[in-house]
Amino acid sequence: MKDSKSGWSDVEDDRRTKQIRVILADDHAVVRAGIRQFLERAGDIKIVAEADDGEQARVFIEHYRPDVAVLDIQMPHATGIDVTRWIRQRHREIGILILTAYDDDPYVLAVLQAGANGYVLKTAAPAEIIAAVRDVYEGRSVLDPAITQKVLGHLGGRNQLTPVESLTERELEVLKLAAKGFTNKAIGVQLGISDRTVQGHLAKIYGKLQAGSRTEAVMRAVSQGWLPPELGELE
């Protein structure tokens, strides 16, 4: 377990310099060290704390309120899926990037349903992982290319068993902009509505599509044929 010792003054300094404040959780110290090294070399990313299990991750997230939590899936005491659900219940503003070696369908679907913003495999190049952290920070959804087809395939099969209610024209407009990485505020500006109204539309979209996150909602809409396939690649 490792955390920053300088306290809340660092929070204000990081925000003034626009550094992306990240908590990194992985139960392998060598892996954490490697990830930390190339993320901090990017210049605009700062690791404010490291945790070697899920419970420590929750403690640090509660204390530091990072911009992005980078989580492995299999960790002692609480999995990345458990931590993702916990974050979504308490700190919806925090971006969640799953960085793992697991590409098994149940893990992918469970963590997306829990509300993760991105899912990247540890086999990805450092530049791709850095870009994923930045994208999640900016409110975009990120899926490793190796994962995209798995999700589409699953949702396509599920489509035959669980029909979903059609989206309204306005809901489709909102979802298209969300798929392009627009934040709620930016979507509101584009459509001339408040960000609270955008949030309401997204809640209805998630309910209709039986989705737990933007990523799953977009993939589900693509599988239904309501959005073009290229939006399923998630900008």
TINU-539163 format. One record per residue (C-alpha): residue number from 1; residue in one letter; x, y, z. Coordinates in steps of 0.5 Angstrom, whole numbers, plus 2048, in hexadecimal, padded with zeros to 3 digits. Example, Ala and Ser with C-alpha at 12.3 -4.5 7.8 and 13.67 -1.06 7.14 Angstrom:
! TINU-539163
    i  aa    u    v    w
    1   A  819  7F7  810
    2   S  81B  7FE  80E
! end
This chain:
! TINU-539163
    i  aa    u    v    w
    1   M  800  800  800
    2   K  803  807  7FE
    3   D  800  80E  7FE
    4   S  802  815  7FE
    5   K  804  818  804
    6   S  803  81F  803
    7   G  7FC  81F  804
    8   W  7F6  824  801
    9   S  7FB  829  7FF
   10   D  7FD  825  7F9
   11   V  7F6  824  7F7
   12   E  7F5  82C  7F5
   13   D  7FC  82C  7F2
   14   D  7FA  826  7ED
   15   R  7F4  82A  7EB
   16   R  7F7  830  7EA
   17   T  7FC  82D  7E5
   18   K  7F7  829  7E2
   19   Q  7FA  822  7E4
   20   I  7F6  81C  7E4
   21   R  7F6  819  7EB
   22   V  7F6  811  7EB
   23   I  7F5  80C  7F0
   24   L  7F8  805  7EE
   25   A  7F6  7FF  7F1
   26   D  7F9  7F8  7EF
   27   D  7FC  7F3  7F3
   28   H  802  7F2  7F0
   29   A  808  7F7  7F2
   30   V  80C  7F6  7EC
   31   V  806  7F7  7E7
   32   R  804  7FD  7EB
   33   A  80B  800  7EB
   34   G  80C  7FF  7E3
   35   I  805  802  7E2
   36   R  806  808  7E7
   37   Q  80D  809  7E3
   38   F  80A  80A  7DC
   39   L  804  80E  7DE
   40   E  808  813  7E2
   41   R  80D  814  7DC
   42   A  807  816  7D8
   43   G  807  81D  7DC
   44   D  800  81E  7DD
   45   I  7FE  818  7E2
   46   K  800  818  7E9
   47   I  7FF  811  7ED
   48   V  7FD  814  7F4
   49   A  7FC  80D  7F7
   50   E  7FD  806  7F6
   51   A  7F9  800  7F9
   52   D  7FB  7F9  7F9
   53   D  7F4  7F6  7FA
   54   G  7ED  7F9  7F9
   55   E  7EB  7FB  800
   56   Q  7F1  7FF  800
   57   A  7EF  802  7FA
   58   R  7E8  804  7FD
   59   V  7EC  808  803
   60   F  7F1  80C  7FE
   61   I  7EB  80E  7F9
   62   E  7E7  810  7FF
   63   H  7ED  814  802
   64   Y  7F0  817  7FB
   65   R  7EA  817  7F7
   66   P  7EE  816  7F0
   67   D  7EC  818  7E9
   68   V  7ED  811  7E7
   69   A  7ED  80A  7EA
   70   V  7F2  805  7E7
   71   L  7EF  7FE  7E9
   72   D  7F1  7F7  7E8
   73   I  7EC  7F2  7E9
   74   Q  7EE  7EC  7ED
   75   M  7F1  7EF  7F4
   76   P  7F0  7ED  7FB
   77   H  7EB  7EF  7FF
   78   A  7E7  7F3  7FA
   79   T  7E7  7F2  7F2
   80   G  7E7  7F7  7ED
   81   I  7E0  7F6  7EC
   82   D  7DE  7F7  7F3
   83   V  7E2  7FD  7F3
   84   T  7DF  800  7ED
   85   R  7D8  7FF  7F0
   86   W  7DA  802  7F6
   87   I  7DD  808  7F2
   88   R  7D7  809  7EE
   89   Q  7D2  809  7F4
   90   R  7D6  80E  7F8
   91   H  7DB  812  7F3
   92   R  7D8  812  7EC
   93   E  7DC  818  7EA
   94   I  7E3  813  7EA
   95   G  7E5  810  7E4
   96   I  7E6  808  7E4
   97   L  7EB  805  7E0
   98   I  7EC  7FD  7E0
   99   L  7F3  7FB  7DF
  100   T  7F3  7F3  7DF
  101   A  7F6  7ED  7DC
  102   Y  7EF  7EA  7DC
  103   D  7EB  7EA  7D5
  104   D  7E6  7E5  7D7
  105   D  7DF  7E7  7D5
  106   P  7DC  7E7  7DC
  107   Y  7E1  7EB  7DF
  108   V  7E0  7F0  7D9
  109   L  7D9  7F0  7DA
  110   A  7D8  7F1  7E1
  111   V  7DD  7F7  7E2
  112   L  7D9  7FB  7DC
  113   Q  7D3  7F9  7E0
  114   A  7D6  7FC  7E6
  115   G  7D7  802  7E3
  116   A  7DF  802  7E1
  117   N  7E0  808  7DB
  118   G  7E6  803  7D8
  119   Y  7E9  7FC  7D7
  120   V  7F0  7FC  7D5
  121   L  7F4  7F5  7D5
  122   K  7FB  7F6  7D8
  123   T  7FE  7F3  7D1
  124   A  7FC  7FA  7CE
  125   A  802  7FF  7CD
  126   P  804  804  7D2
  127   A  802  809  7CD
  128   E  7FB  806  7CD
  129   I  7FA  806  7D4
  130   I  7FC  80D  7D5
  131   A  7F7  80F  7D0
  132   A  7F2  80B  7D3
  133   V  7F3  80E  7DA
  134   R  7F2  815  7D6
  135   D  7EC  813  7D3
  136   V  7E9  811  7D9
  137   Y  7EB  817  7DD
  138   E  7E7  81B  7D7
  139   G  7E1  817  7D8
  140   R  7E2  812  7D2
  141   S  7E1  80B  7D2
  142   V  7E6  806  7D0
  143   L  7E6  7FF  7CE
  144   D  7ED  7FB  7CC
  145   P  7EC  7F9  7C5
  146   A  7EC  7F1  7C7
  147   I  7E6  7F2  7CB
  148   T  7E2  7F6  7C7
  149   Q  7DF  7F0  7C3
  150   K  7DE  7EC  7C9
  151   V  7D9  7F1  7CC
  152   L  7D6  7F2  7C5
  153   G  7D5  7EB  7C4
  154   H  7D2  7EA  7CB
  155   L  7CD  7F0  7CA
  156   G  7CB  7ED  7C3
  157   G  7CA  7E6  7C6
  158   R  7C6  7E9  7CC
  159   N  7C2  7EE  7C7
  160   Q  7BE  7E7  7C5
  161   L  7BC  7E6  7CC
  162   T  7BB  7EC  7CF
  163   P  7B8  7F1  7CB
  164   V  7B8  7F8  7CD
  165   E  7B4  7FF  7CC
  166   S  7B6  803  7C7
  167   L  7B9  80A  7C8
  168   T  7B6  810  7C6
  169   E  7B9  815  7C1
  170   R  7BC  819  7C7
  171   E  7BF  814  7CB
  172   L  7C2  811  7C4
  173   E  7C5  818  7C3
  174   V  7C8  818  7CA
  175   L  7CB  811  7CA
  176   K  7CE  813  7C3
  177   L  7D2  819  7C6
  178   A  7D3  814  7CD
  179   A  7D7  80F  7C8
  180   K  7DB  815  7C5
  181   G  7DE  816  7CC
  182   F  7DA  81D  7CD
  183   T  7D9  81E  7D5
  184   N  7D2  81F  7D7
  185   K  7D3  827  7D7
  186   A  7D5  827  7D0
  187   I  7CF  823  7CE
  188   G  7CB  828  7D1
  189   V  7CE  82D  7CD
  190   Q  7CE  82A  7C7
  191   L  7C6  828  7C8
  192   G  7C4  82E  7CB
  193   I  7C2  82B  7D2
  194   S  7C5  82B  7D9
  195   D  7CA  826  7DB
  196   R  7C5  823  7E0
  197   T  7C0  822  7DB
  198   V  7C6  81E  7D7
  199   Q  7C7  81A  7DD
  200   G  7BF  818  7DE
  201   H  7BF  816  7D6
  202   L  7C5  812  7D8
  203   A  7C2  80F  7DE
  204   K  7BC  80D  7D9
  205   I  7C1  80A  7D4
  206   Y  7C4  806  7D9
  207   G  7BE  803  7DB
  208   K  7BB  802  7D4
  209   L  7C1  7FE  7D2
  210   Q  7C2  7FB  7D9
  211   A  7C9  7FE  7D9
  212   G  7CE  800  7DF
  213   S  7D2  805  7DB
  214   R  7D3  809  7D5
  215   T  7D8  804  7D2
  216   E  7D2  7FE  7D3
  217   A  7CD  803  7D0
  218   V  7D1  805  7CA
  219   M  7D2  7FD  7C9
  220   R  7CB  7FB  7CA
  221   A  7C8  800  7C5
  222   V  7CD  7FE  7C0
  223   S  7CB  7F7  7C1
  224   Q  7C4  7F9  7C0
  225   G  7C6  7FD  7B9
  226   W  7C4  804  7BC
  227   L  7CB  807  7BC
  228   P  7D0  806  7B6
  229   P  7D5  800  7B8
  230   E  7DB  805  7B8
  231   L  7D8  808  7BE
  232   G  7D9  802  7C1
  233   E  7E1  803  7C1
  234   L  7E0  808  7C6
  235   E  7E4  80F  7C5
! end
